[in-house]
């Protein structure tokens, strides 16, 4: 589930003036993984991060670092377009790597670190 309730982890954890989110996949609010295109999956991941930030009184403007895992390097352009739409002119530090993910159908996983 996007809130971490069915896995041994916290969806987000506050420490030392930062909020660390666990890696977010393209789960909807009902906990269903959407296996659509990379842009749709990216938007759902970022919406989940936005929800976690909002719950802590933070916004996307407070994000200082983002880590991304893509299962297919050829998805980078579509991912980057959706990511740019979401963050606008805000440009947090970012790392992007190609890697297999734990859930079949997941194309992207995103985690963020925000400063309070």
Secondary structure in CASP SS format (residue, H / E / C, confidence):
PFRMAT SS
TARGET T0000
AUTHOR 0000-0000-0000
METHOD secondary structure of the structure
MODEL  1
X C 1.00
X C 1.00
X C 1.00
X C 1.00
X C 1.00
X C 1.00
X C 1.00
X C 1.00
X C 1.00
X C 1.00
X C 1.00
X E 1.00
X E 1.00
X E 1.00
X E 1.00
X C 1.00
X C 1.00
X E 1.00
X E 1.00
X E 1.00
X E 1.00
X C 1.00
X C 1.00
X E 1.00
X C 1.00
X C 1.00
X E 1.00
X C 1.00
X C 1.00
X C 1.00
X C 1.00
X C 1.00
X E 1.00
X C 1.00
X C 1.00
X C 1.00
X C 1.00
X H 1.00
X H 1.00
X H 1.00
X H 1.00
X H 1.00
X H 1.00
X H 1.00
X H 1.00
X H 1.00
X H 1.00
X H 1.00
X H 1.00
X H 1.00
X H 1.00
X H 1.00
X H 1.00
X H 1.00
X H 1.00
X C 1.00
X C 1.00
X C 1.00
X C 1.00
X H 1.00
X H 1.00
X H 1.00
X E 1.00
X E 1.00
X E 1.00
X E 1.00
X E 1.00
X E 1.00
X E 1.00
X E 1.00
X C 1.00
X C 1.00
X H 1.00
X H 1.00
X H 1.00
X H 1.00
X H 1.00
X H 1.00
X H 1.00
X H 1.00
X H 1.00
X H 1.00
X H 1.00
X H 1.00
X H 1.00
X H 1.00
X H 1.00
X C 1.00
X C 1.00
X C 1.00
X C 1.00
X C 1.00
X E 1.00
X E 1.00
X E 1.00
X E 1.00
X E 1.00
X E 1.00
X C 1.00
X C 1.00
X C 1.00
X C 1.00
X C 1.00
X C 1.00
X C 1.00
X C 1.00
X C 1.00
X E 1.00
X E 1.00
X E 1.00
X E 1.00
X E 1.00
X E 1.00
X E 1.00
X E 1.00
X C 1.00
END
